[in-house]
Amino acid sequence: MTVMVIEDHKDSLELIRLMLETSNFAVQQCRDREQAVKVLSIAVPDIIIMHMTMAGMPLPRFVAHIRALAGSIRIILMSGDETGHDVARVNTLVWLPKPFNLAQLVSAIEGK
C-alpha cells in the first residue's frame, strides 16, 4: 500500500516516513499541498495523510482537488490543534490527533 504524507515540518515528515516504512508501507513525501497536487496528477496513492495547518492552498480547495483526481481516497488529517476534529468532520476526513504513535498511525490507515 502506498501512502502519501503531506507535512511541512521536515522532522515530522521524516519521522512519519520512517514509521510507515517500518510497517512496510511505500511512502510518497510532499512538503506542501501544491507539490502534492503535482504528484497526484502523476501517481495516486492508496491513502493520504496530511497536516491540517499549512500555508498555501486552503484545505477545502485541496480536498476538492483530491476528490476530483482520486475519488473516494481515504484522507487522514493530523494536527495537534483541538479544532482539527471538527475540521476533519466537516470535510469528511479521518482525524488523527498529534502526537500519535505507530500503532495509532497504522490503525488510522487501516480504518480501525
Summary of the structure (lengths in Angstrom):
residues: 112
radius of gyration: 12.6
end to end distance: 16.1
largest distance: 33.6
contacts: 326
relative contact order: 0.18
helix: 44%
strand: 22%
